[in-house]
């Protein structure tokens, strides 16, 4: 588009591709010109929705080029190669995508093989024994509005099996067998998966009969058609929301209506015996059929339009339109929305169109005409501004977006200080969202997501998809621009980058550690090294894990990982340095009962040169295990504390023998430590204890453990006959 074009010229290009279809308009526009040298007629094609990647697999392997194995090639929708997967694992019946953009291959022998977008093998499993025994004949994938994805397979015995959520882990994949088709041995003419909310079923057409299969029953459906005679349905398509279906019979008769087949929205005779190659919904508003070199578009009323095709094409139904992929282009067709019609349709008298005209006159130096338009819409100016803002969101070309946003901004200027907050918020939000959308729509990125798809997908999922493709800088910039909380933005991105970096075996541990440390330390957010270290250890790179763990700032994350790596001394030192009593208690407890349970001497040696840990251990033992506290004092040759501990224990003993034993132990400790004063006190207490035992034996009064004064008093009272 010419940079010097006027606003009127720019906006006129927005309606060039509009085609009337009864009461609605459809628009088909170019996303990308493709230079990928792929012939769709010679390949199996699978496109992930919401602007996702494309998987291409050859129908027949070319032997002229000496290719020994076929290759699954993953492209962006701009035709850029993401990865290749050499294939030699069997006959692929179905090729599709999970909602997390993993490639799923369904093989004839009932195997399910999953790869990530970079061709890394994730897992393989047999779906079910019956599928393996009967072999897979056909497979169809589906995506729901709720964000899940799955597939259904038909075996050679015309039995159907369903996987409602293919994003689950290998062991969590659930395969459900659907009810058998009653009294039928004929191969279905066509079938499709019907997802409605959390309920997923399969609709099957056998000649003129339609069945809806779920795990419990097969229900025969009746369709009332204006066309008389016998019908033989050959194509069946379900709308993205699962609420509508379209059917085509062998004579080119089209029926469209509700998914329960009770309401008919349209019936139309294509008047063509050409075979319908593809049938897809354009959101929920129209159907697209491909026949030979013709693409036929039909709405719910009698109107239709057609496009001539110069090359093979592949259709993908999206929530708001249909993706059209050819050998040379990626295009999108959708219904023109109400805001766009209100603002851009020729001759429109909506307030948004008048505001837009006012801005065009203002830009054309016709200020007096602009003023007339503004006065005309002044009472409904907030509505006009909102229409221009919403119309901008529906456009794919940035110049058209900018011109419409300028029109809305022009109108905002006339609202004064009392401008509604929702208008301001909508304008700012739309500017932010369009900037994000335009950044991912660039051909170097290749995600041609529409505004409505982006709204359904959410920013978080878009960030996840950028991370999944390794587009970390762009994901980081979007998070900063939208001010996404670090935990869901920058921290998450840096972690995923580091986790992928440690899988790079071409780099040494030192180089990987240096890159990760520099990246984390250069960030304004705090990222845990412990999680990356744990992944490094699990991946067999223990030296790398140790280097990363040394830079962890949170002891609560660092210390448990050090314990897992058997770096006991370092773990204890880090726990002590943290000053966290609970963490130190946890380390001491684990060391005592899990690692040195039968080697207490080695355990006590840990406290040498660690006075803080020793003090904490003393406190712990004083409360729960005084025997170990005594061993610690002896290990440290602290005779005074050892003696005092036993001396204090003697006063708590009820049994005279145990009391004397504790006192004898205290005497020994004091004597070994040359603590003479304490020794004399302990000896005197020992003598008193013996006398008390003798008095108790002779007089029958209990004075054991009492003081000298109490002993004399109780003895005197006894002798006085009391």
C-alpha positions as CSV (number, residue, x, y, z in Angstrom):
1,X,0.0,0.0,0.0
2,X,1.4,3.4,-1.0
3,X,2.7,5.2,2.0
4,X,1.6,8.5,0.6
5,X,-2.0,7.4,0.2
6,X,-4.8,9.5,1.7
7,X,-7.2,8.2,4.4
8,X,-9.9,7.8,1.8
9,X,-7.7,5.8,-0.5
10,X,-6.5,3.6,2.3
11,X,-10.0,2.9,3.6
12,X,-11.4,2.2,0.1
13,X,-9.0,-0.7,-0.2
14,X,-10.7,-2.2,2.9
15,X,-14.0,-2.9,1.0
16,X,-12.5,-4.0,-2.3
17,X,-12.7,-7.7,-1.3
18,X,-16.2,-7.5,0.1
19,X,-18.7,-9.8,-1.6
20,X,-22.5,-9.6,-0.9
21,X,-24.1,-12.8,0.3
22,X,-27.7,-11.9,0.9
23,X,-28.0,-9.8,4.1
24,X,-24.3,-10.3,4.9
25,X,-21.0,-9.6,3.3
26,X,-18.0,-11.9,3.2
27,X,-14.4,-10.8,2.8
28,X,-11.5,-12.8,1.5
29,X,-8.1,-11.3,2.0
30,X,-4.5,-12.3,1.7
31,X,-2.4,-13.2,4.7
32,X,0.8,-14.3,3.0
33,X,2.2,-15.1,-0.4
34,X,3.9,-18.5,0.0
35,X,7.3,-19.4,-1.5
36,X,7.5,-23.0,-0.2
37,X,7.4,-25.1,-3.4
38,X,4.6,-27.4,-2.0
39,X,2.0,-29.0,-4.1
40,X,-1.0,-29.6,-1.9
41,X,-2.5,-32.1,-4.3
42,X,0.4,-34.4,-3.6
43,X,0.4,-34.1,0.2
44,X,-1.6,-34.7,3.3
45,X,-2.2,-31.4,5.0
46,X,-3.1,-30.5,8.5
47,X,-3.4,-26.9,9.8
48,X,-3.6,-26.0,13.5
49,X,-6.4,-23.5,14.2
50,X,-5.9,-19.9,15.5
51,X,-3.1,-19.2,13.1
52,X,-1.2,-22.3,14.1
53,X,1.5,-24.3,12.1
54,X,1.0,-26.5,9.1
55,X,2.0,-30.2,8.8
56,X,2.7,-31.5,5.4
57,X,3.2,-35.2,4.6
58,X,3.6,-36.7,1.1
59,X,0.9,-39.0,-0.2
60,X,3.5,-40.9,-2.3
61,X,7.3,-40.8,-1.6
62,X,9.3,-39.6,-4.6
63,X,12.0,-42.1,-5.5
64,X,13.4,-40.0,-8.3
65,X,15.2,-37.9,-5.8
66,X,16.6,-40.9,-3.9
67,X,14.4,-40.2,-0.8
68,X,14.5,-43.4,1.3
69,X,12.0,-42.2,3.9
70,X,9.1,-39.7,3.8
71,X,9.4,-36.6,5.9
72,X,6.8,-34.7,7.9
73,X,7.5,-31.0,7.4
74,X,6.2,-28.4,9.8
75,X,5.7,-24.8,8.4
76,X,4.4,-21.6,9.7
77,X,1.4,-20.2,7.8
78,X,3.8,-17.9,6.1
79,X,5.5,-20.9,4.5
80,X,8.6,-20.9,6.7
81,X,10.0,-24.3,7.7
82,X,10.0,-24.8,11.5
83,X,11.2,-28.4,11.5
84,X,11.2,-31.8,9.7
85,X,10.4,-35.2,11.1
86,X,12.0,-38.2,9.2
87,X,9.3,-40.8,9.0
88,X,9.6,-44.6,8.9
89,X,7.2,-45.7,11.5
90,X,4.2,-47.0,9.5
91,X,1.3,-46.0,7.4
92,X,-0.1,-42.6,8.6
93,X,-3.9,-42.5,8.5
94,X,-4.5,-39.3,10.4
95,X,-2.3,-36.2,10.9
96,X,-3.5,-33.5,13.3
97,X,-2.7,-31.1,16.2
98,X,-3.4,-30.9,19.9
99,X,-4.4,-27.6,21.4
100,X,-0.8,-27.1,22.6
101,X,0.5,-27.5,19.0
102,X,1.9,-31.0,19.2
103,X,1.8,-33.1,16.1
104,X,-0.3,-36.2,16.4
105,X,0.1,-39.1,14.0
106,X,-2.5,-41.9,14.0
107,X,-1.2,-45.0,12.3
108,X,-3.0,-47.8,10.6
109,X,-1.9,-50.3,13.3
110,X,-3.6,-48.2,16.0
111,X,-0.5,-46.5,17.3
112,X,-0.6,-42.8,18.4
113,X,2.7,-41.0,17.9
114,X,3.2,-37.5,19.2
115,X,5.9,-34.9,18.4
116,X,6.5,-31.4,19.5
117,X,6.6,-28.6,17.0
118,X,10.4,-29.0,16.6
119,X,10.1,-32.7,15.7
120,X,11.1,-34.1,19.1
121,X,9.5,-37.4,19.8
122,X,7.3,-37.1,22.9
123,X,5.7,-40.5,23.2
124,X,3.9,-43.3,21.3
125,X,1.2,-45.7,22.5
126,X,-1.4,-48.2,21.3
127,X,-4.8,-46.6,21.5
128,X,-6.8,-49.8,22.1
129,X,-6.4,-53.5,21.5
130,X,-9.5,-53.6,19.3
131,X,-8.2,-50.7,17.2
132,X,-4.9,-52.6,16.8
133,X,-6.6,-55.8,15.8
134,X,-9.1,-54.2,13.3
135,X,-6.8,-51.6,12.0
136,X,-7.6,-47.9,11.4
137,X,-9.5,-47.0,8.3
138,X,-10.1,-43.3,8.8
139,X,-9.3,-40.6,11.4
140,X,-10.7,-37.1,12.0
141,X,-9.4,-34.4,14.4
142,X,-11.4,-31.7,16.1
143,X,-11.0,-28.6,18.3
144,X,-13.6,-27.3,20.7
145,X,-14.5,-23.7,21.7
146,X,-13.5,-24.6,25.2
147,X,-9.9,-25.1,24.1
148,X,-9.5,-28.8,24.0
149,X,-8.7,-31.0,21.1
150,X,-9.1,-34.7,20.2
151,X,-9.8,-37.1,17.4
152,X,-12.0,-40.1,16.4
153,X,-11.0,-43.2,14.4
154,X,-13.0,-45.6,12.4
155,X,-11.8,-49.2,12.1
156,X,-12.1,-51.5,9.2
157,X,-15.2,-53.0,11.0
158,X,-16.8,-49.6,10.9
159,X,-16.5,-49.2,14.7
160,X,-15.7,-45.8,16.1
161,X,-13.4,-44.8,19.0
162,X,-13.0,-41.4,20.5
163,X,-10.2,-39.5,22.3
164,X,-11.8,-36.4,23.7
165,X,-8.6,-34.7,24.9
166,X,-5.4,-35.5,23.1
167,X,-3.4,-33.0,25.2
168,X,-3.2,-35.4,28.2
169,X,0.0,-37.3,29.0
170,X,0.6,-40.7,27.5
171,X,-0.8,-42.7,30.4
172,X,-3.8,-40.4,30.9
173,X,-5.2,-40.7,27.3
174,X,-8.7,-42.1,27.5
175,X,-10.1,-44.0,24.5
176,X,-13.9,-44.5,24.5
177,X,-15.6,-46.9,22.2
178,X,-18.8,-45.5,20.7
179,X,-22.0,-47.4,20.2
180,X,-22.2,-49.6,17.1
181,X,-24.3,-48.6,14.1
182,X,-27.4,-50.8,14.3
183,X,-28.0,-53.4,11.6
184,X,-25.4,-52.1,9.2
185,X,-22.4,-53.7,7.5
186,X,-22.0,-50.9,4.9
187,X,-19.1,-48.4,4.9
188,X,-20.2,-44.9,6.0
189,X,-20.4,-42.4,3.1
190,X,-19.1,-39.7,5.4
191,X,-18.8,-38.9,9.1
192,X,-17.7,-36.1,11.4
193,X,-17.0,-35.4,15.0
194,X,-19.7,-33.3,16.8
195,X,-18.4,-31.5,19.9
196,X,-21.1,-29.7,21.8
197,X,-19.8,-28.3,25.1
198,X,-18.2,-31.2,27.1
199,X,-20.2,-33.8,25.1
200,X,-18.5,-35.2,22.1
201,X,-20.2,-37.6,19.7
202,X,-19.8,-38.7,16.1
203,X,-22.4,-38.2,13.3
204,X,-22.3,-40.9,10.6
205,X,-24.1,-40.9,7.2
206,X,-24.8,-44.2,5.5
207,X,-26.7,-43.5,2.2
208,X,-29.8,-41.6,3.3
209,X,-29.6,-42.5,7.0
210,X,-27.9,-40.4,9.7
211,X,-26.8,-41.7,13.1
212,X,-25.4,-39.8,16.1
213,X,-23.1,-42.1,18.1
214,X,-22.1,-41.6,21.7
215,X,-20.6,-44.2,24.1
216,X,-24.1,-45.4,25.1
217,X,-26.3,-45.4,22.1
218,X,-26.7,-44.8,18.4
219,X,-29.6,-42.5,17.5
220,X,-31.1,-42.5,14.1
221,X,-31.8,-38.9,12.9
222,X,-34.5,-37.8,10.5
223,X,-34.1,-34.9,8.1
224,X,-37.0,-33.2,6.4
225,X,-35.8,-32.1,3.0
226,X,-37.7,-30.4,0.2
227,X,-35.9,-32.6,-2.3
228,X,-37.9,-35.8,-3.0
229,X,-36.5,-39.2,-3.7
230,X,-33.6,-41.1,-2.2
231,X,-30.7,-39.1,-0.7
232,X,-27.2,-40.2,-0.4
233,X,-25.1,-37.9,1.7
234,X,-21.5,-37.8,0.6
235,X,-20.1,-34.8,2.6
236,X,-20.7,-33.7,6.2
237,X,-19.3,-30.7,8.1
238,X,-19.8,-29.5,11.6
239,X,-19.6,-25.8,12.6
240,X,-16.8,-24.8,15.1
241,X,-19.2,-24.3,17.9
242,X,-20.8,-27.7,17.3
243,X,-24.3,-26.3,17.0
244,X,-24.8,-26.6,13.2
245,X,-24.1,-29.1,10.5
246,X,-24.0,-29.0,6.7
247,X,-24.7,-32.0,4.4
248,X,-24.2,-32.5,0.6
249,X,-25.7,-35.4,-1.3
250,X,-24.3,-37.1,-4.4
251,X,-26.4,-34.8,-6.7
252,X,-25.1,-31.6,-5.2
253,X,-28.0,-30.9,-2.9
254,X,-27.0,-28.9,0.2
255,X,-28.7,-29.0,3.5
256,X,-27.7,-26.8,6.5
257,X,-29.3,-26.7,9.9
258,X,-29.0,-27.4,13.6
259,X,-26.8,-30.2,14.9
260,X,-29.8,-32.0,16.2
261,X,-31.3,-32.0,12.7
262,X,-34.6,-30.5,13.9
263,X,-34.1,-27.0,12.4
264,X,-33.3,-26.4,8.7
265,X,-31.6,-23.1,8.0
266,X,-31.0,-23.5,4.3
267,X,-31.5,-25.9,1.4
268,X,-29.9,-25.4,-2.0
269,X,-29.4,-27.3,-5.2
270,X,-25.9,-26.7,-6.5
271,X,-27.0,-27.9,-9.9
272,X,-23.7,-29.7,-10.4
273,X,-22.8,-33.3,-10.5
274,X,-19.2,-32.5,-9.9
275,X,-17.8,-34.2,-6.8
276,X,-17.6,-32.0,-3.7
277,X,-14.0,-32.3,-2.6
278,X,-14.2,-30.3,0.6
279,X,-17.0,-28.9,2.7
280,X,-16.3,-26.5,5.6
281,X,-18.1,-23.9,7.7
282,X,-17.0,-20.2,7.7
283,X,-17.5,-19.7,11.4
284,X,-21.2,-20.0,11.9
285,X,-22.4,-17.8,9.1
286,X,-21.7,-19.5,5.7
287,X,-20.5,-22.7,4.0
288,X,-17.5,-23.1,1.6
289,X,-17.5,-26.0,-0.9
290,X,-14.6,-26.9,-3.2
291,X,-15.5,-28.7,-6.5
292,X,-12.8,-29.2,-9.1
293,X,-11.5,-25.7,-9.9
294,X,-14.4,-23.9,-8.2
295,X,-14.9,-22.6,-4.6
296,X,-18.6,-22.1,-3.9
297,X,-19.7,-19.9,-0.9
298,X,-23.3,-20.1,0.4
299,X,-25.1,-18.3,3.2
300,X,-28.3,-19.2,4.9
301,X,-30.5,-17.5,2.4
302,X,-30.7,-18.0,-1.4
303,X,-27.7,-15.9,-2.3
304,X,-24.3,-17.4,-3.1
305,X,-21.0,-16.5,-4.7
306,X,-18.1,-18.4,-6.3
307,X,-14.4,-18.1,-6.8
308,X,-12.4,-19.8,-9.6
309,X,-9.4,-21.7,-8.4
310,X,-6.1,-21.9,-10.3
311,X,-4.5,-24.4,-8.0
312,X,-5.3,-27.0,-5.3
313,X,-6.5,-25.6,-2.0
314,X,-7.1,-26.8,1.5
315,X,-9.8,-25.4,3.9
316,X,-9.8,-25.1,7.7
317,X,-12.9,-24.0,9.5
318,X,-12.1,-21.3,12.2
319,X,-14.4,-19.8,14.8
320,X,-14.9,-16.6,12.7
321,X,-14.3,-17.7,9.2
322,X,-12.4,-20.2,7.0
323,X,-8.6,-20.5,6.3
324,X,-7.8,-21.0,2.7
325,X,-4.4,-22.5,1.9
326,X,-3.2,-22.9,-1.7
327,X,0.2,-23.7,-3.3
328,X,1.0,-20.0,-3.4
329,X,-1.0,-18.2,-0.8
330,X,-2.5,-18.3,2.7
331,X,-5.9,-16.4,2.7
332,X,-8.7,-15.9,5.1
333,X,-12.5,-15.5,4.5
334,X,-14.9,-14.2,7.1
335,X,-18.2,-12.4,7.5
336,X,-17.8,-8.7,7.6
337,X,-18.8,-7.7,11.2
338,X,-21.4,-5.1,12.1
339,X,-18.9,-2.4,13.2
340,X,-17.1,-2.7,9.9
341,X,-20.3,-2.5,7.9
342,X,-21.4,0.5,10.0
343,X,-18.2,2.5,9.4
344,X,-16.9,1.4,6.0
345,X,-19.8,0.4,3.8
346,X,-20.4,2.8,1.0
347,X,-23.4,5.0,1.7
348,X,-23.6,4.1,5.3
349,X,-25.3,6.7,7.5
350,X,-24.3,5.1,10.8
351,X,-22.7,7.5,13.3
352,X,-19.3,5.7,13.0
353,X,-19.3,6.2,9.2
354,X,-20.1,9.9,9.7
355,X,-17.3,10.3,12.2
356,X,-15.0,8.5,9.8
357,X,-16.1,10.9,7.0
358,X,-15.5,13.9,9.3
359,X,-11.9,12.8,9.8
360,X,-11.3,12.2,6.1
361,X,-12.6,15.7,5.4
362,X,-10.4,17.1,8.2
363,X,-7.3,15.4,6.7
364,X,-8.3,16.7,3.3
365,X,-8.2,20.3,4.6
366,X,-12.0,20.6,4.5
367,X,-12.4,21.6,8.1
368,X,-15.8,23.1,7.6
369,X,-17.3,19.9,6.3
370,X,-15.7,18.0,9.1
371,X,-17.3,20.3,11.5
372,X,-20.7,19.7,9.9
373,X,-20.3,15.9,10.3
374,X,-19.3,16.3,14.0
375,X,-22.3,18.5,14.8
376,X,-24.5,15.9,13.1
377,X,-23.3,13.0,15.3
378,X,-22.4,15.0,18.5
379,X,-25.2,13.5,20.6
380,X,-24.0,10.0,19.7
381,X,-20.3,10.7,19.5
382,X,-19.3,8.0,22.1
383,X,-21.1,5.4,20.0
384,X,-19.4,6.6,16.8
385,X,-16.0,6.4,18.5
386,X,-16.7,2.9,19.7
387,X,-17.7,1.8,16.2
388,X,-14.5,3.1,14.7
389,X,-12.4,1.4,17.4
390,X,-14.2,-2.0,16.9
391,X,-13.9,-1.7,13.1
392,X,-10.2,-1.2,13.4
393,X,-9.9,-4.5,15.3
394,X,-11.4,-6.4,12.4
395,X,-8.8,-5.3,9.8
396,X,-5.7,-7.2,8.9
397,X,-3.7,-4.4,7.2
398,X,-2.0,-1.9,9.7
399,X,-2.7,1.2,7.5
400,X,-6.4,0.6,7.6
401,X,-6.3,-0.1,11.3
402,X,-4.4,3.2,11.9
403,X,-6.8,5.2,9.8
404,X,-9.8,4.0,11.8
405,X,-8.1,4.5,15.1
406,X,-7.2,8.1,14.0
407,X,-10.9,8.6,13.2
408,X,-11.8,7.4,16.7
409,X,-9.1,9.6,18.3
410,X,-10.4,12.5,16.3
411,X,-13.9,11.9,17.7
412,X,-12.5,11.6,21.2
413,X,-11.2,15.1,21.0
414,X,-14.7,16.5,20.8
415,X,-15.9,14.6,23.9
416,X,-14.1,17.0,26.3
417,X,-13.3,16.2,29.9
418,X,-16.5,14.2,30.4
419,X,-15.4,11.5,28.0
420,X,-16.8,8.1,29.2
421,X,-14.1,5.9,30.8
422,X,-15.2,2.9,28.8
423,X,-14.4,4.7,25.5
424,X,-10.9,5.6,26.7
425,X,-10.3,2.1,28.0
426,X,-11.5,0.5,24.8
427,X,-9.3,2.8,22.7
428,X,-6.2,2.0,24.7
429,X,-6.9,-1.7,24.9
430,X,-7.5,-1.9,21.1
431,X,-4.2,-0.1,20.4
432,X,-2.4,-2.6,22.7
433,X,-4.0,-5.6,21.2
434,X,-3.5,-4.5,17.6
435,X,0.1,-3.9,18.2
436,X,0.5,-7.4,19.6
437,X,-1.5,-8.9,16.7
438,X,0.5,-7.1,14.1
439,X,3.8,-8.2,15.7
440,X,2.8,-11.9,15.5
441,X,1.3,-11.5,12.0
442,X,4.6,-10.6,10.4
443,X,5.7,-13.1,7.8
444,X,8.8,-13.8,9.9
445,X,6.6,-15.1,12.7
446,X,3.7,-16.4,10.6
447,X,0.7,-16.4,13.0
448,X,-2.2,-14.7,11.1
449,X,-4.6,-14.7,14.0
450,X,-7.6,-12.5,13.9
451,X,-8.9,-10.3,16.6
452,X,-11.8,-12.6,17.5
453,X,-9.5,-15.6,17.5
454,X,-7.1,-13.8,19.8
455,X,-9.9,-12.8,22.1
456,X,-11.0,-16.5,22.3
457,X,-7.5,-17.8,22.6
458,X,-6.3,-15.3,25.3
459,X,-3.0,-13.5,25.7
460,X,-1.6,-16.2,28.0
461,X,-2.1,-19.0,25.4
462,X,-0.6,-16.8,22.7
463,X,2.5,-16.2,24.9
464,X,2.7,-20.0,25.4
465,X,2.6,-20.6,21.6
466,X,5.4,-18.1,21.1
467,X,7.4,-19.8,23.8
468,X,6.7,-23.2,22.2
469,X,8.1,-21.9,18.9
470,X,11.2,-20.5,20.6
471,X,10.3,-16.9,20.0
472,X,11.4,-15.8,23.4
473,X,12.4,-12.1,22.6
474,X,9.0,-11.4,21.1
475,X,7.2,-13.1,23.9
476,X,9.2,-11.1,26.4
477,X,8.5,-7.8,24.6
478,X,4.8,-8.5,24.6
479,X,4.7,-9.3,28.3
480,X,6.5,-6.1,29.1
481,X,4.3,-4.1,26.8
482,X,1.1,-5.5,28.2
483,X,2.5,-5.4,31.8
484,X,1.7,-9.0,32.4
485,X,2.7,-10.1,36.0
486,X,6.2,-11.5,36.0
487,X,5.1,-14.9,37.3
488,X,3.0,-15.4,34.1
489,X,5.3,-13.4,31.8
490,X,9.0,-12.7,32.1
491,X,9.8,-15.3,34.8
492,X,7.9,-18.0,32.9
493,X,9.6,-17.2,29.6
494,X,13.1,-17.2,31.1
495,X,12.5,-20.5,32.7
496,X,11.3,-22.1,29.5
497,X,14.3,-20.6,27.7
498,X,16.7,-22.1,30.2
499,X,15.0,-25.5,30.2
500,X,15.4,-25.6,26.4
501,X,19.0,-24.4,26.7
502,X,20.0,-27.2,29.1
503,X,18.8,-29.7,26.4
504,X,21.4,-28.4,23.9
505,X,24.0,-31.1,24.1
506,X,26.2,-29.2,21.7
507,X,27.2,-26.7,24.4
508,X,29.4,-27.6,27.4
509,X,28.1,-27.4,31.0
510,X,30.2,-24.3,31.6
511,X,28.9,-22.5,28.5
512,X,25.3,-23.3,29.3
513,X,25.7,-22.3,32.9
514,X,27.4,-19.0,31.9
515,X,24.6,-18.1,29.4
516,X,21.8,-18.9,31.9
517,X,23.5,-17.1,34.8
518,X,24.1,-14.0,32.6
519,X,20.6,-14.0,31.3
520,X,19.0,-14.4,34.8
521,X,21.2,-11.9,36.5
522,X,20.6,-9.4,33.7
523,X,16.9,-9.6,34.2
524,X,14.9,-7.2,36.4
525,X,12.9,-10.2,37.8
526,X,14.0,-12.9,40.1
527,X,14.1,-16.3,38.5
528,X,14.7,-19.5,40.5
529,X,17.9,-21.3,39.6
530,X,16.7,-24.3,41.6
531,X,14.0,-25.4,39.1
532,X,16.5,-25.3,36.3
533,X,19.1,-27.2,38.3
534,X,16.5,-29.9,39.1
535,X,15.8,-30.3,35.4
536,X,19.6,-30.4,34.7
537,X,20.0,-33.1,37.2
538,X,17.1,-35.1,35.8
539,X,18.6,-34.7,32.3
540,X,21.9,-36.2,33.5
541,X,23.9,-32.9,33.8
542,X,24.7,-32.9,37.5
543,X,27.8,-30.6,37.2
544,X,25.6,-28.1,35.4
545,X,23.0,-28.4,38.2
546,X,25.6,-27.7,40.8
547,X,26.9,-24.6,39.0
548,X,23.3,-23.2,38.7
549,X,22.3,-24.1,42.2
550,X,25.2,-22.1,43.6
551,X,23.5,-18.9,42.3
552,X,20.1,-19.6,43.8
553,X,19.1,-16.8,46.2
554,X,16.3,-18.5,48.0
555,X,17.6,-20.9,50.5
556,X,14.3,-22.7,50.8
557,X,14.7,-23.7,47.1
558,X,18.4,-24.2,47.2
559,X,18.9,-26.4,50.3
560,X,16.4,-29.2,49.4
561,X,18.0,-29.5,46.0
562,X,21.5,-29.7,47.6
563,X,20.3,-32.5,49.8
564,X,19.0,-34.3,46.8
565,X,22.4,-34.0,45.2
566,X,24.1,-35.4,48.4
567,X,25.9,-32.1,49.0
568,X,25.2,-32.4,52.8
569,X,27.9,-30.0,54.1
570,X,27.0,-27.3,51.6
571,X,23.3,-27.7,52.3
572,X,23.8,-27.4,56.1
573,X,26.0,-24.3,55.6
574,X,23.4,-22.6,53.3
575,X,20.7,-23.4,55.8
576,X,22.7,-21.8,58.6
577,X,23.5,-18.8,56.4
578,X,19.8,-18.3,55.7
579,X,19.1,-17.7,59.3
580,X,15.8,-19.6,58.9
581,X,15.3,-21.8,62.0
582,X,12.6,-23.9,60.3
583,X,14.9,-24.7,57.3
584,X,17.8,-25.6,59.6
585,X,15.5,-27.8,61.7
586,X,14.3,-29.5,58.5
587,X,17.9,-30.2,57.3
588,X,19.0,-31.4,60.7
589,X,16.0,-33.7,61.0
590,X,16.5,-35.2,57.6
591,X,20.2,-35.8,58.2
592,X,19.6,-37.4,61.5
593,X,16.8,-39.8,60.5
594,X,17.4,-40.5,56.8
595,X,21.1,-40.3,56.3
596,X,23.0,-40.9,59.6
597,X,20.4,-42.9,61.5
598,X,22.9,-45.6,62.3
599,X,26.0,-43.4,62.1
600,X,25.5,-40.9,64.9
601,X,29.2,-40.2,65.3
602,X,29.4,-39.0,61.7
603,X,26.3,-37.0,62.3
604,X,27.6,-35.2,65.3
605,X,30.9,-34.4,63.5
606,X,28.8,-32.1,61.2
607,X,28.6,-29.6,64.1
608,X,32.3,-29.1,64.3
609,X,33.1,-25.5,63.3
610,X,29.3,-24.8,62.9
611,X,28.4,-23.1,66.2
612,X,25.0,-21.8,65.0
613,X,24.0,-25.3,63.8
614,X,25.3,-26.8,67.0
615,X,23.3,-24.3,69.1
616,X,20.2,-25.0,67.2
617,X,20.7,-28.8,67.5
618,X,21.2,-28.3,71.3
619,X,17.9,-26.5,71.4
620,X,16.2,-29.3,69.4
621,X,17.7,-32.1,71.6
622,X,16.8,-30.2,74.8
623,X,13.2,-30.4,73.8
624,X,13.0,-33.9,72.2
625,X,16.1,-36.0,72.8
626,X,18.4,-35.2,75.7
627,X,20.4,-38.4,75.2
628,X,21.6,-37.0,71.9
629,X,22.4,-33.7,73.5
630,X,24.6,-35.5,76.0
631,X,26.3,-37.3,73.1
632,X,26.9,-33.9,71.4
633,X,28.5,-32.4,74.6
634,X,30.8,-35.5,74.9
635,X,31.6,-35.2,71.1
636,X,32.7,-31.6,71.7
637,X,34.5,-32.5,75.0
638,X,32.3,-30.1,76.8
639,X,32.5,-31.8,80.2
640,X,30.8,-29.0,82.1
641,X,27.7,-29.0,80.0
642,X,27.6,-32.8,79.9
643,X,27.8,-32.8,83.7
644,X,25.2,-30.1,84.2
645,X,22.8,-31.9,81.9
646,X,23.1,-35.1,83.9
647,X,23.0,-33.2,87.2
648,X,19.7,-31.5,86.1
649,X,18.3,-34.9,84.9
650,X,18.9,-36.4,88.4
651,X,16.3,-34.0,89.9
652,X,13.7,-35.2,87.4
653,X,14.2,-38.8,88.1
654,X,11.7,-40.5,90.4
655,X,13.6,-43.8,90.8
656,X,16.4,-43.5,93.4
657,X,18.7,-45.8,91.3
658,X,18.3,-43.7,88.2
659,X,18.9,-40.6,90.2
660,X,22.1,-41.9,91.7
661,X,23.2,-43.1,88.2
662,X,22.7,-39.6,86.8
663,X,24.6,-38.0,89.7
664,X,27.4,-40.5,89.2
665,X,27.6,-39.6,85.5
666,X,27.7,-35.9,86.5
667,X,30.5,-36.5,88.9
668,X,32.5,-38.3,86.2
669,X,32.0,-35.5,83.7
670,X,33.1,-32.8,86.3
671,X,36.1,-34.8,87.3
672,X,37.2,-35.4,83.7
673,X,36.8,-31.6,83.0
674,X,38.5,-30.6,86.3
675,X,35.5,-28.5,87.4
676,X,36.2,-28.8,91.1
677,X,33.4,-26.7,92.5
678,X,30.8,-28.5,90.4
679,X,32.4,-31.8,91.4
680,X,32.0,-31.0,95.1
681,X,28.4,-29.9,94.6
682,X,27.6,-33.1,92.7
683,X,29.3,-35.3,95.4
684,X,27.4,-33.6,98.2
685,X,24.2,-34.1,96.2
686,X,25.1,-37.8,95.9
687,X,25.6,-38.1,99.6
688,X,22.3,-36.4,100.2
689,X,20.6,-38.7,97.7
690,X,21.9,-41.7,99.6
691,X,20.7,-40.4,102.9
692,X,17.3,-39.6,101.5
693,X,17.0,-43.2,100.1
694,X,17.9,-44.5,103.6
695,X,15.4,-42.3,105.3
696,X,12.7,-43.3,102.9
697,X,13.5,-47.0,103.5
698,X,13.5,-46.7,107.3
699,X,10.8,-44.1,108.0
700,X,8.5,-44.7,105.1
701,X,8.4,-41.0,104.1
702,X,9.3,-39.9,100.5
703,X,12.0,-37.3,100.5
704,X,13.9,-38.5,97.4
705,X,14.9,-35.5,95.1
706,X,13.9,-32.9,97.8
707,X,16.2,-30.2,99.1
708,X,18.3,-30.5,102.3
709,X,15.9,-28.2,104.1
710,X,12.8,-30.2,103.2
711,X,14.6,-33.4,104.0
712,X,15.5,-32.2,107.6
713,X,12.0,-30.7,108.1
714,X,10.2,-33.9,107.0
715,X,12.5,-36.1,109.1
716,X,12.0,-33.9,112.2
717,X,8.2,-34.0,111.8
718,X,8.3,-37.7,111.6
719,X,10.4,-38.1,114.7
720,X,8.0,-35.8,116.6
721,X,5.3,-38.3,115.9
722,X,3.3,-36.3,113.4
